[in-house]
């Protein structure tokens, strides 16, 4: 495998580990927040506290969904490395600019 692909694989795997840690951290925080909400739930909860908790929970879920989508993109990029198509624009078949891949290693296309 060419050195560029090995370097791409290494960067992608490092990024995958970083995102997995973020997911684990966020999942733990979400679980702790849910437990705290369950433990503190009572008739004396103020409506504002309940509303804030709901909004925070929704934001946490949105962030987790985004992180999981990022993992999917990283896995797809790793599959392209394995297939030998990493760095090739999926639309035009032309090489993706190296600077773009450096900044956005999961890029599937060049920016037009």
Residue, then its C-alpha position, 0 to 999 in steps of 0.5 A: x500500500x502506498x505511503x499516502x494511503x498508510x498515512x491516511x489510514x493512520x490519521x483516520x484511525x486516530x480520528x476514529x479513536x478520538x470520536x469514539x472517546x467523545x461518544x463514550x463521554x457524551x453517552x456517560x454524561x447523558x446517562x448521568x443526567x437522566x439518572x439525576x432527572x429521575x432521582x430529582x423528579x418530583x411534584x416540586x420540580x419547577x416547569x423551567x427546570x423540566x423544560x431546561x432538562x428536556x432541551x439539554x437532553x435533546x441537544x445531547x442526543x443531537x450531538x451524539x447522532x452527529x458524532x455517530x454519523x462522523x464515525x460512519x464517515x470515518x469507516x467509509x473513508x477507511x473502506x475507501x483506503x482498503x479499496x484503493x479509492x481513497x482520495x479519488x473524487x466520487x463524482x469526477x474520478x479526479x484526485x481530491x486535493x491533498x490539502x482538502x484531505x488533510x483538513x477533511x480526511x473523510x472527503x468524498x469529493x473536491x469542492x467545486 
